[in-house]
């Protein structure tokens, strides 16, 4: 996805100060689509299991990409209690990389625990960005030059794979964590055609190249260089994210692609 929420960071997830070969096209050919994932959680500590559903949608809306991510995960405790975690993000990113808007929510059972909203603007796609936020409070802050927004990050990973790059280091901002960019290191594995997810084959991905990517997110500036969280995924050259694994605190969640629906570009 780009699946992108820093919580799982789907470029759309799931984005770089990246040098690639001149022969790589300026933009990846992204597919507007809606994808459904089944979420599963193995036994962990006091939890006996968990499951849920996640949907991600990216639409081509003339001069930008409109994205909508929703997820809910039910967790079963040893005491038989069921707890539900939910998160969502609605965002829009201009195709020229100069503007980005976001609105995120997090829920624990029925209680909203977090809400963030803001807009970033800059004069060039790799320049310094000014962000104005009104949730969780009024704030203005600056993102350093070369900070990437979610779609930019997805395109950068795809272009790096096409150029034979094995590692990508970048600053990423999606608005879901705080008022700053996050350093993301991405290790890219060998690509292949017609990779088939373990759950089921997806007809619309037949003949499309994909490659594995392992992402490490650095937010706390650990002197040991230990990432704060990690995720792994299968990224297709059209921007679709296949099966992925991500962390929610100490929990490891496995997302299996269950359904993919291509979407037509919206009229201008």
N, C-alpha and C positions, 0 to 999 in steps of 0.2 A: 504495500500500500504504500507503496507508500504505505501500509497500516501505520498510521502514525499517531500516537499519543505517547508521551515520553514514558508513560506507565508501561507501554509495550513497544512504543516507538515503531509502529508499522509504518516504516516509510511506507506501511503503508506503508506497515509500519512503512515498516518500516524502515539517511542523510549524512562543506568539507573544504579544508584547504587542500585541494586535490590537483595534482598535475597529471594530465592524460595526454595521449598522443594527438597530434593535430588532425589525424585522419578520422577521429571519432566525431560523429555528428554533434552539433551544438545542443540538441535536445533529443531525449529519448521519445519514441513513439508510444505514448501511454494509452492504455485502453480504459475508457470510462466503463465502470462496472459496479456491480453490487455483489459482495461475497459474504457467505454465511459460514461461520466456524463453530464446531462443537468443542466446548472446553471440558477438560478432564483434569482432575487433581488426584495424585496418589496419596497414600497414607503419609502423614507428616505430623510428628509430635502428638498433640492431643486431638488431631483431626483424623477421622476415619475415612475420609474421602470427600469428593466434591465434583460438581459438574455445572455446566452452564452453556450459554450461547453468546456469540459475539457476531455483530454484523458491521460491515464497512462498506461505504458507498462513496465513489468519487465520480463527479459529473463534470463534463466539459461545458462550461457556461461562458462561451465566447472568449473573453479576455482573461479568464481565470479558471481555477479548479475548485469546485465546491465539494467538501468532504464531510461525512457524517459517520461517526463511530459510536456504537452502543454495545454495552456488554453487561451481563449479569452472571454472577457466580454464586452458587449455593454451596455452603460448607457444612459438613456434618461433624459434630463433636462427639467425643466419647460418651457424653451425657445424653445423647440423642437429640440435642438442640440443633436446629438448622439456622444458620446465619447467612445472610445474603449481602454480597458486595456488588455494587454497581458503579459504572463510570460511563461517561459519554463526552464526546467532543464534537462540536460543529465548527468548521473553519473554512476559510476562503483564502486562496493564494493566487496572486496575479501571475500570469504566464511569463511576464517579463522579470519576475523576481523582486519587484520593488515594493509590494504591499502584501500584508498578511493579517487576517483577522481571526480571532479564536474565542470560543466560549466553552469552558469545561465544567463538568459537575462530577462529584463523587458522592456515593451513598453507602451507608452502613446500615443494614436492615432497612428501616423506612426513614432514617434520619439523614439529611444532607450534611455532609462533613466538609465539603469544599466547593467553592465556586470561583472561577477565574474568567476574566474577560478583558480583551484589549486589542489594540491595533498597532502594527508596525509599518513604518514608511521609510523609504530611502530613495536617493536619487539614482543609484545604479544597482544592478543585481548583486554585486559583491561589495557594496560600500557600507559605511556605518549606518545603522538603522536607529531611528527614534521610535520608542514605544510609549503609547499612552494607554494606561489601564484604568478601569473604574471598578473592578472587582479583583480580589476581595476588598480593596480599598483604592482610593485615587492615588495614582503613582505615574511618574514619568522616568524612564531610564533609557540607557543607550546600549545597543548591541555592537560589538566590535566588527570591523570590516571582515568580510568573508564568512560571516555567520550564515548558515543555510537554514531555510525554511523546509518543512517536510517534503514537498514535491521536489524541490531542488536537491535534497539529499538522496531521494530515491533515484532521480536521474543521474546523480553523480556515481552511485553504486553501479548502475547499469552501464554507464560509460566506462567506468573502471574495469568492469568485467570484459567489455568489448575490447579494451586496450591491453588486456592481459595483466592488469595490476592485481597484486595479491593482498594489498593492505591499503586501507583508506583511513586517514585521520582528519576529523573535521570538528567544527563547532556547530551545534544544532540548536534551534529554538523552535518550540511548538506551543509554548505558553502553558503547559500542563503542570509544570513543577514550580517555577519561581521566576523572578525578574532577572534572569541571566541566561546566557547560552551554556549548553552542556557539551563537554568534550566527548566525542564518540569515536572509538576505534573499531573498524570493521575489517575482519579477516575474511577474504573471499576464497572459496574453493573452486575446483574445476567445474565448468559448466557442461550442460548436456541438453540434448533435444528429447522431448517426449518423456520427461521424468514423470512418473506416476505416483501420486500420494498413496500412502498405505491404505487409506479408507476407500477411495474410489477414483476411477479415471474421470477427468473432466474434458468433455469433447472440445470445448472452446480453447483449450490449451494444447491441443495436438499440434506438433510441429513447432512449438514455441520454445526457445532456449530458456533455461533456468540455471541457477547456480546457488550453492549454499553460502550463507553469510552468518558469521558469528560476531555479534555486536557487544562491546563493553562500554558502559556509561560511567564517566568520571564526574562527580558533582562536588565532592568534599575536599578535593586536593590532597588526598592521602599521600604522605611522603614515600610510602612503600610502593606507590603506583598501583594499588589494588582497586579495581572498579567497584562502584557502589552497587551496580546491578548489571546483569548480562541477559542477553537473549540470542536465540538462534532461529534462523528462518530459511525458507526457500524462496528466492526472489526471481520472478520471470522478467524477461526483457521488455515486456509490455507493462510492467509496474504491478502486476498481480502478485500478492504474497501467498505462497502455498502454506503448508503446515509450518507452525512455529511453536517455540517454547519460550516463555518469559516468566519473570519472577514478580511476585507481589509480596514484598517483604521476604520472609523465609519460605514462602510457598512457591512451588514450581508448578506452572500451569501449562498444559499441552493443548494447543489449538489445532484441530484438524479441519481442513477445508472440506465443506460438505456440499456447497452449492455456489455456482458462479453464473451471473447473468450480465452479459454485455449491455451497456446503455448507449442510446443514440445521443450525439451532441445536441444540446438545446439550441433552438433558433436564436439568432442575435436580433 
